[in-house]
């Protein structure tokens, strides 16, 4: 959500910011609506002032037993002007709000220009790519050989892009989620939170999923939405709140199933677990003072990196370019993990600073220490990390030539001491 005042102050700068998103100039159209709205408000206020003055004169005239016909006619005209303004204002307010809420966030200055993921900038590589003495298999080949990853059964139950896990792999998925939560809560100062998986329109609007991305979501018959990420529920905890500045930053995390329709992804990653309609993910959300959000973004990204490093997975940090940065984000780092079976890096975490963009949509504010000044908080979100993709990376990285999979040392306490996953 954008602040109309910033567009009034520098329309050219706003259009330049949208141009980085490959959008046509829009400031003039928005300002035309804004001018019309302000004219309506001014007209109503002027007419109300006139009506108040006329009412006083009518009272005086009546007490003096003077003719009030002309004054009453003027009062009627003023009342009509107020009524007409009140009728047209909601429609104009909606038009302005629709424009301001339909446009993506303004990018940070250090976000590189670019059209798509090919123009993203690699910030660093971490970890050594494991060398194998045999041709490494992809996760779905390993899972099916182990007899613990069943796509056919999932298709029978729900259709394509679902997976049934059994035995050691089901426990490994659970272990990964518990390990991530323990690290983030015990070491990174996040508060574990259980949140609704079904939310209303307002919550989806607040974090930017609605109205633009409705086709990417699942909606229930009673009008609720299945969350595509716990970011929605966690960030909206601050919606319509006024937080004391002393409470900031607020850091919360949750492990939840996530649900995405994967609209437009036909033909992409059709085999395996990379792109699912339902998947578990650990999400991190921070609510911060505006002065602290840059440092918090770096901190959050490092928290996600810690998970990959503890698991012994090679990865790289990538700064997304303008054309690949999401709708609500001002700046995003992706973490891409190396998958030996695919022989390539794939996204496993995305950490974004949305600045005040989401806060304006959900009216999330803080009160300064002076007890008077109210300002919008900054919100940040990041995967800490995607559990399903971590499972894929562990399987492919720790696979053995005989088809078994070694369990990373940090996960063994969560696996009852199991060191190797063998076929059922």
C-alpha positions as CSV (number, residue, x, y, z in Angstrom):
1,X,0.0,0.0,0.0
2,X,1.4,3.4,-0.9
3,X,1.1,6.7,0.8
4,X,-0.7,9.2,-1.3
5,X,1.2,12.0,0.2
6,X,4.5,10.7,-1.3
7,X,2.9,10.6,-4.7
8,X,1.7,14.2,-4.3
9,X,5.1,15.3,-3.3
10,X,7.0,13.7,-6.2
11,X,5.0,12.1,-8.9
12,X,8.0,11.7,-11.2
13,X,9.9,9.8,-8.6
14,X,6.9,7.5,-8.0
15,X,6.6,6.8,-11.7
16,X,10.4,6.1,-11.9
17,X,10.0,3.6,-9.0
18,X,7.2,1.8,-10.8
19,X,9.2,1.9,-14.1
20,X,11.8,-0.3,-12.3
21,X,8.9,-2.8,-11.9
22,X,8.3,-2.5,-15.7
23,X,5.1,-0.6,-15.2
24,X,3.7,2.4,-17.2
25,X,3.4,5.8,-15.5
26,X,0.4,5.9,-13.2
27,X,1.0,8.8,-10.9
28,X,-1.1,11.2,-13.0
29,X,-4.1,9.0,-13.0
30,X,-3.9,8.5,-9.2
31,X,-3.5,12.2,-8.6
32,X,-6.5,13.0,-10.7
33,X,-8.6,10.7,-8.5
34,X,-7.0,12.2,-5.4
35,X,-7.7,15.8,-6.7
36,X,-11.4,14.8,-7.3
37,X,-11.6,13.3,-3.9
38,X,-10.2,16.3,-2.2
39,X,-12.6,18.5,-4.2
40,X,-15.5,16.4,-2.9
41,X,-14.3,16.7,0.7
42,X,-13.8,20.4,0.4
43,X,-17.2,20.9,-1.2
44,X,-18.8,18.9,1.7
45,X,-16.9,20.8,4.3
46,X,-17.7,24.2,2.8
47,X,-21.4,23.3,2.5
48,X,-21.4,22.1,6.1
49,X,-19.9,25.4,7.3
50,X,-22.5,27.3,5.2
51,X,-25.3,25.2,6.7
52,X,-24.1,25.8,10.2
53,X,-24.0,29.5,9.6
54,X,-27.4,29.5,7.9
55,X,-28.9,27.6,10.8
56,X,-27.7,30.3,13.2
57,X,-29.2,33.0,11.0
58,X,-32.4,31.1,10.7
59,X,-32.6,31.0,14.5
60,X,-32.0,34.7,14.8
61,X,-34.5,35.5,12.1
62,X,-37.2,33.4,13.7
63,X,-36.7,35.0,17.1
64,X,-37.0,38.4,15.4
65,X,-40.1,37.0,13.6
66,X,-38.5,37.8,10.2
67,X,-39.1,35.9,6.9
68,X,-36.8,32.9,6.6
69,X,-37.8,31.6,3.2
70,X,-34.6,32.6,1.5
71,X,-32.4,31.3,4.3
72,X,-34.3,28.0,4.3
73,X,-33.8,27.7,0.5
74,X,-30.1,28.3,1.0
75,X,-30.1,25.7,3.8
76,X,-31.8,23.2,1.5
77,X,-29.2,23.8,-1.2
78,X,-26.3,23.3,1.3
79,X,-27.9,20.1,2.6
80,X,-28.2,18.8,-1.0
81,X,-24.6,19.6,-1.7
82,X,-23.5,17.7,1.5
83,X,-25.8,14.7,0.5
84,X,-24.4,14.5,-3.0
85,X,-20.8,14.7,-1.7
86,X,-21.5,11.9,0.8
87,X,-22.9,9.8,-2.0
88,X,-19.9,10.1,-4.3
89,X,-17.2,10.0,-1.7
90,X,-17.2,6.2,-1.0
91,X,-16.9,5.4,-4.7
92,X,-14.0,7.8,-5.1
93,X,-12.4,6.5,-1.9
94,X,-12.6,3.0,-3.3
95,X,-11.1,4.0,-6.6
96,X,-8.2,5.7,-4.9
97,X,-7.7,2.7,-2.5
98,X,-7.9,0.2,-5.4
99,X,-5.1,2.1,-7.2
100,X,-2.9,2.4,-4.2
101,X,-3.3,-1.2,-3.2
102,X,-2.8,-2.7,-6.6
103,X,0.7,-1.4,-7.2
104,X,3.8,-3.2,-6.0
105,X,6.1,-1.9,-3.3
106,X,8.9,0.6,-4.2
107,X,12.2,-1.2,-4.5
108,X,15.2,-0.3,-2.4
109,X,17.9,1.6,-4.2
110,X,20.4,-1.3,-4.0
111,X,18.1,-3.8,-5.7
112,X,19.6,-4.4,-9.1
113,X,17.7,-3.7,-12.2
114,X,16.7,-6.7,-14.3
115,X,13.9,-8.5,-16.0
116,X,13.9,-12.0,-14.4
117,X,15.8,-14.5,-12.3
118,X,18.6,-14.5,-14.9
119,X,19.5,-11.0,-13.7
120,X,19.6,-11.8,-10.0
121,X,23.0,-11.2,-8.3
122,X,24.8,-13.9,-6.4
123,X,26.0,-12.5,-3.1
124,X,28.0,-15.5,-1.8
125,X,28.5,-19.2,-2.0
126,X,28.6,-21.2,1.2
127,X,29.7,-24.8,1.7
128,X,31.4,-27.2,-0.7
129,X,29.5,-29.1,-3.3
130,X,29.7,-32.8,-2.4
131,X,31.6,-35.1,-4.8
132,X,30.1,-38.5,-5.4
133,X,31.8,-41.7,-6.6
134,X,28.6,-42.6,-8.3
135,X,25.8,-40.8,-10.3
136,X,23.6,-39.2,-7.6
137,X,19.9,-39.8,-7.9
138,X,17.1,-37.3,-7.5
139,X,15.0,-37.3,-4.4
140,X,12.0,-39.0,-5.9
141,X,14.1,-41.8,-7.2
142,X,15.6,-42.3,-3.7
143,X,12.2,-42.0,-2.0
144,X,10.5,-44.5,-4.3
145,X,13.5,-47.0,-3.9
146,X,13.2,-46.7,-0.2
147,X,9.5,-47.4,-0.5
148,X,8.7,-44.4,1.6
149,X,7.7,-41.7,-0.9
150,X,4.5,-42.5,-2.8
151,X,3.2,-40.2,-5.5
152,X,0.7,-42.7,-6.9
153,X,-1.1,-43.1,-3.6
154,X,-1.2,-39.3,-3.1
155,X,-2.7,-38.9,-6.6
156,X,-5.4,-41.4,-5.7
157,X,-6.2,-39.4,-2.6
158,X,-6.0,-35.9,-3.8
159,X,-4.6,-35.6,-7.4
160,X,-1.3,-34.4,-8.8
161,X,1.3,-32.4,-6.7
162,X,0.7,-34.2,-3.5
163,X,3.0,-36.7,-1.7
164,X,2.5,-39.5,0.8
165,X,5.6,-40.1,3.1
166,X,6.0,-43.2,5.2
167,X,8.4,-44.5,7.8
168,X,11.8,-42.9,8.0
169,X,11.1,-40.2,5.5
170,X,7.9,-39.1,7.3
171,X,9.9,-39.0,10.5
172,X,12.7,-37.1,8.7
173,X,10.3,-34.4,7.6
174,X,9.0,-34.1,11.1
175,X,12.6,-34.0,12.5
176,X,13.5,-31.2,10.1
177,X,10.6,-29.0,11.2
178,X,11.3,-29.6,14.9
179,X,15.0,-28.9,14.4
180,X,14.3,-25.6,12.7
181,X,11.9,-24.5,15.4
182,X,14.3,-25.3,18.1
183,X,17.1,-23.3,16.5
184,X,15.0,-20.3,15.9
185,X,13.3,-20.2,19.3
186,X,16.3,-21.2,21.4
187,X,19.0,-19.3,19.6
188,X,17.4,-16.7,17.4
189,X,14.9,-15.2,19.8
190,X,11.8,-16.0,17.8
191,X,8.6,-16.9,19.7
192,X,7.0,-20.1,18.6
193,X,3.4,-19.4,17.6
194,X,0.4,-21.5,16.6
195,X,-1.8,-19.7,14.1
196,X,-4.9,-20.3,12.0
197,X,-4.4,-22.1,8.7
198,X,-7.7,-20.5,7.4
199,X,-7.9,-16.7,7.3
200,X,-10.3,-14.0,6.0
201,X,-10.1,-11.6,3.1
202,X,-8.8,-8.8,5.3
203,X,-5.8,-10.9,6.4
204,X,-4.9,-11.9,2.8
205,X,-5.2,-8.3,1.7
206,X,-3.0,-7.1,4.6
207,X,0.0,-9.1,3.4
208,X,-0.6,-8.5,-0.3
209,X,-2.0,-11.8,-1.5
210,X,-5.3,-10.2,-2.3
211,X,-6.6,-9.0,-4.7
212,X,-3.8,-9.6,-7.1
213,X,-2.9,-13.2,-6.4
214,X,-6.3,-14.8,-5.8
215,X,-5.8,-17.5,-8.5
216,X,-2.7,-18.7,-6.6
217,X,-4.8,-19.5,-3.5
218,X,-7.3,-22.0,-2.3
219,X,-10.6,-20.7,-1.1
220,X,-13.2,-22.6,1.0
221,X,-16.9,-22.6,0.4
222,X,-17.5,-20.3,3.4
223,X,-15.2,-17.6,2.0
224,X,-12.0,-18.3,4.0
225,X,-8.6,-18.8,2.4
226,X,-6.0,-21.6,3.1
227,X,-2.7,-19.8,3.9
228,X,0.0,-20.0,1.2
229,X,2.5,-19.2,4.0
230,X,2.4,-18.6,7.7
231,X,3.5,-15.1,6.9
232,X,-0.1,-14.2,6.4
233,X,-1.2,-15.2,9.9
234,X,1.9,-14.1,11.7
235,X,2.2,-10.7,10.2
236,X,-1.5,-10.0,10.7
237,X,-1.0,-10.4,14.5
238,X,0.0,-6.7,14.3
239,X,-3.0,-5.7,12.2
240,X,-4.9,-2.7,13.6
241,X,-2.6,-2.7,16.6
242,X,-0.7,0.3,18.2
243,X,2.4,-1.2,19.7
244,X,4.6,0.5,22.3
245,X,8.0,1.2,20.7
246,X,9.6,-0.6,23.6
247,X,8.0,-3.9,22.4
248,X,9.9,-3.7,19.1
249,X,11.2,-5.8,17.5
250,X,8.6,-8.6,17.7
251,X,9.9,-11.9,16.3
252,X,7.5,-14.8,15.8
253,X,7.9,-18.2,14.0
254,X,5.6,-21.0,13.1
255,X,5.7,-24.4,11.5
256,X,2.6,-24.9,9.4
257,X,1.3,-26.6,6.3
258,X,1.1,-24.2,3.4
259,X,-1.3,-24.4,0.4
260,X,-0.8,-23.1,-3.1
261,X,-2.6,-23.7,-6.3
262,X,0.6,-23.4,-8.3
263,X,-1.4,-21.6,-11.0
264,X,0.7,-21.1,-14.1
265,X,3.2,-23.8,-13.2
266,X,1.9,-26.5,-15.5
267,X,4.8,-28.5,-16.8
268,X,7.3,-27.2,-14.2
269,X,8.8,-29.7,-11.7
270,X,6.0,-32.2,-12.3
271,X,8.0,-35.0,-10.8
272,X,8.8,-35.1,-7.1
273,X,8.2,-32.8,-4.2
274,X,9.7,-29.5,-5.4
275,X,6.3,-27.9,-6.3
276,X,3.4,-29.1,-4.2
277,X,-0.1,-27.9,-3.4
278,X,0.5,-28.7,0.2
279,X,3.9,-28.5,2.0
280,X,5.3,-27.7,5.5
281,X,7.4,-24.6,6.1
282,X,8.9,-22.8,9.0
283,X,8.2,-19.1,8.7
284,X,9.9,-16.2,10.5
285,X,8.2,-12.8,10.8
286,X,9.7,-9.6,12.4
287,X,7.8,-6.5,13.3
288,X,10.4,-3.7,13.7
289,X,11.0,0.0,14.1
290,X,11.7,1.6,10.6
291,X,15.3,2.4,11.6
292,X,16.0,-1.2,12.4
293,X,14.5,-3.1,9.4
294,X,17.7,-3.1,7.3
295,X,19.7,-4.8,10.1
296,X,16.8,-7.1,10.8
297,X,16.7,-8.2,7.2
298,X,20.3,-9.3,7.3
299,X,19.8,-10.9,10.7
300,X,16.7,-12.9,9.5
301,X,18.6,-14.1,6.4
302,X,21.5,-15.3,8.6
303,X,19.0,-17.2,10.8
304,X,17.8,-19.1,7.7
305,X,21.4,-19.6,6.6
306,X,22.3,-21.1,10.0
307,X,19.8,-24.0,9.3
308,X,21.4,-24.9,6.0
309,X,24.9,-24.7,7.5
310,X,23.9,-26.9,10.5
311,X,22.5,-29.5,8.0
312,X,25.8,-29.4,6.1
313,X,24.1,-28.3,2.8
314,X,25.9,-26.2,0.2
315,X,23.9,-23.0,-0.8
316,X,24.2,-19.6,-2.2
317,X,22.7,-16.2,-1.2
318,X,21.1,-14.3,-4.1
319,X,19.9,-10.7,-4.2
320,X,16.8,-10.6,-6.4
321,X,16.6,-8.1,-9.2
322,X,13.7,-5.7,-9.8
323,X,11.9,-8.0,-12.2
324,X,12.1,-11.0,-9.8
325,X,11.2,-9.3,-6.5
326,X,7.8,-10.1,-5.2
327,X,4.8,-7.7,-5.1
328,X,5.1,-6.7,-1.4
329,X,8.9,-6.8,-1.0
330,X,11.2,-3.8,-1.2
331,X,14.2,-6.1,-1.1
332,X,14.6,-9.9,-1.1
333,X,17.4,-12.4,-0.6
334,X,16.8,-15.9,-1.8
335,X,18.8,-18.8,-0.4
336,X,19.3,-21.5,-3.0
337,X,20.5,-25.0,-1.9
338,X,22.5,-27.3,-4.1
339,X,20.7,-30.4,-5.2
340,X,23.2,-33.1,-6.3
341,X,20.5,-35.2,-8.1
342,X,19.5,-32.2,-10.2
343,X,23.0,-30.8,-10.4
344,X,21.7,-27.2,-9.7
345,X,20.8,-24.7,-7.1
346,X,17.1,-24.4,-6.1
347,X,15.4,-21.9,-3.9
348,X,14.8,-23.0,-0.3
349,X,14.3,-19.7,1.5
350,X,13.2,-16.2,0.6
351,X,13.7,-13.4,3.1
352,X,12.1,-10.0,2.4
353,X,11.9,-6.6,3.9
354,X,8.5,-5.0,3.0
355,X,9.2,-1.8,4.9
356,X,5.8,-0.1,5.7
357,X,4.0,-1.5,2.6
358,X,2.2,-4.3,4.5
359,X,1.8,-2.2,7.6
360,X,-0.2,0.5,5.7
361,X,-2.5,-2.2,4.3
362,X,-3.2,-3.6,7.8
363,X,-2.9,-0.4,9.7
364,X,-0.1,-1.7,12.0
365,X,1.5,1.1,13.9
366,X,3.7,1.8,16.9
367,X,3.7,4.7,19.4
368,X,6.9,6.5,20.0
369,X,8.3,7.0,23.6
370,X,6.8,10.5,23.7
371,X,3.4,8.8,24.0
372,X,1.9,10.7,21.1
373,X,3.6,10.1,17.8
374,X,2.2,7.2,15.7
375,X,4.1,5.7,12.8
376,X,3.8,2.5,10.7
377,X,6.0,-0.4,11.7
378,X,8.2,-2.3,9.2
379,X,7.4,-5.9,8.5
380,X,9.8,-8.6,7.4
381,X,9.2,-12.3,6.5
382,X,11.4,-15.2,5.6
383,X,11.4,-19.0,5.2
384,X,13.3,-20.6,8.0
385,X,13.3,-22.8,5.9
386,X,10.9,-24.7,3.5
387,X,10.8,-28.2,5.2
388,X,9.9,-30.1,2.1
389,X,12.8,-28.7,0.1
390,X,15.1,-29.3,3.0
391,X,14.0,-32.9,2.9
392,X,14.9,-33.0,-0.8
393,X,18.3,-31.5,-0.2
394,X,19.1,-33.9,2.7
395,X,18.1,-36.9,0.7
396,X,20.2,-35.9,-2.3
397,X,23.2,-34.7,-0.3
398,X,23.3,-37.6,2.1
399,X,22.5,-40.5,-0.3
400,X,24.6,-43.6,-0.4
401,X,25.5,-45.7,-3.4
402,X,23.3,-48.6,-2.1
403,X,20.2,-46.4,-2.1
404,X,20.2,-45.7,1.6
405,X,20.3,-42.2,3.1
406,X,22.5,-41.2,6.0
407,X,20.9,-39.0,8.6
408,X,22.7,-35.7,9.3
409,X,24.2,-35.6,12.8
410,X,22.1,-32.7,14.0
411,X,18.9,-34.5,13.2
412,X,19.7,-37.8,14.9
413,X,18.3,-36.8,18.3
414,X,15.0,-36.1,16.5
415,X,15.2,-39.5,14.8
416,X,15.5,-41.6,17.9
417,X,19.2,-42.0,17.2
418,X,18.6,-43.4,13.7
419,X,21.8,-43.0,11.6
420,X,20.7,-44.5,8.2
421,X,17.3,-44.6,6.5
422,X,16.9,-48.0,4.8
423,X,14.2,-49.5,2.5
424,X,11.1,-50.6,4.3
